[in-house]
């Protein structure tokens, strides 16, 4: 259905362009060529101008209606609001977890550093070292 409306809209565009080119402009236009072919003799010059003007308005209104119809049909086919490719990619990507803080880390309380010997009697009153909080990742 959508393809049929698009093809019809293209046909209306072609007819609209032809009718606009056939109208009499200040310089004469293509309608002066049609006058020699018998169009003006058949309907008269005034009636030919009126007909071309009415056709122009009719084709313009038909083009507007077809474009609105194509929008209604296309929006009815999608489940949610239409999004651009960039918006879809942004929704699909996951934000990575905060990276670990590089550098030497303090050993856990009561653990010994590698290569060091444990003391025989470790005091139990030592407070654990405060871990720095990682900075939030910049928003993209």
TAURGI-V507827 format. One record per residue. N is the residue number from 1. RES is the residue in one small letter. NEAR is the number of other C-alpha atoms within 10 Angstrom. D_FIRST is the distance of its C-alpha to the first C-alpha in Angstrom with 2 decimals. Layout:
N:RES:NEAR:D_FIRST, N:RES:NEAR:D_FIRST
This chain:
1:x:8:0.00, 2:x:14:3.79, 3:x:9:5.45, 4:x:10:5.15, 5:x:15:6.39, 6:x:15:8.78, 7:x:11:10.02, 8:x:15:10.64, 9:x:20:12.38, 10:x:14:14.44, 11:x:14:15.48, 12:x:18:16.55, 13:x:16:18.44, 14:x:12:20.23, 15:x:16:21.24, 16:x:21:22.39, 17:x:13:24.52, 18:x:13:26.06, 19:x:19:26.92, 20:x:17:28.48, 21:x:14:30.50, 22:x:18:31.72, 23:x:21:33.12, 24:x:17:36.85, 25:x:12:37.85, 26:x:6:41.42, 27:x:7:42.11, 28:x:11:40.89, 29:x:14:37.40, 30:x:16:35.76, 31:x:22:36.16, 32:x:17:39.83, 33:x:14:38.97, 34:x:15:36.97, 35:x:15:40.03, 36:x:10:42.10, 37:x:11:39.56, 38:x:11:40.00, 39:x:16:37.18, 40:x:18:39.73, 41:x:12:42.05, 42:x:11:39.48, 43:x:12:38.31, 44:x:12:40.78, 45:x:14:40.38, 46:x:9:39.74, 47:x:13:37.04, 48:x:20:35.26, 49:x:17:35.22, 50:x:12:33.90, 51:x:14:31.10, 52:x:19:30.06, 53:x:16:30.24, 54:x:13:28.12, 55:x:16:25.49, 56:x:19:25.57, 57:x:13:25.11, 58:x:14:22.31, 59:x:21:20.32, 60:x:16:21.12, 61:x:12:20.00, 62:x:17:16.70, 63:x:19:16.17, 64:x:13:17.11, 65:x:13:14.82, 66:x:18:11.73, 67:x:14:13.03, 68:x:12:13.64, 69:x:15:10.25, 70:x:19:8.85, 71:x:12:11.86, 72:x:12:11.41, 73:x:13:8.04, 74:x:13:9.68, 75:x:13:12.93, 76:x:11:11.83, 77:x:9:11.03, 78:x:9:14.51, 79:x:7:17.63, 80:x:8:19.89, 81:x:8:20.24, 82:x:11:18.95, 83:x:9:21.98, 84:x:8:23.05, 85:x:8:24.38, 86:x:9:27.89, 87:x:10:27.41, 88:x:11:26.04, 89:x:11:29.03, 90:x:11:31.43, 91:x:8:30.33, 92:x:9:30.61, 93:x:8:34.07, 94:x:8:37.08, 95:x:10:40.10, 96:x:7:43.06, 97:x:8:46.17, 98:x:10:49.01, 99:x:10:51.11, 100:x:7:54.63, 101:x:11:57.40, 102:x:6:59.12, 103:x:6:62.87, 104:x:6:65.65, 105:x:8:64.99, 106:x:12:67.78, 107:x:12:68.90, 108:x:10:68.40, 109:x:11:71.39, 110:x:12:74.02, 111:x:9:72.61, 112:x:12:74.52, 113:x:11:73.33, 114:x:7:73.21, 115:x:6:76.63, 116:x:7:78.44, 117:x:8:80.84, 118:x:11:80.35, 119:x:8:83.08, 120:x:6:85.24, 121:x:6:84.84, 122:x:9:81.76, 123:x:8:81.87, 124:x:8:79.26, 125:x:6:79.13, 126:x:9:77.00, 127:x:7:73.69, 128:x:11:70.60, 129:x:10:69.37, 130:x:7:66.47, 131:x:8:63.27, 132:x:7:61.45, 133:x:7:57.94, 134:x:10:55.31, 135:x:9:53.56, 136:x:9:49.92, 137:x:11:47.40, 138:x:5:46.05, 139:x:5:42.58, 140:x:5:40.04
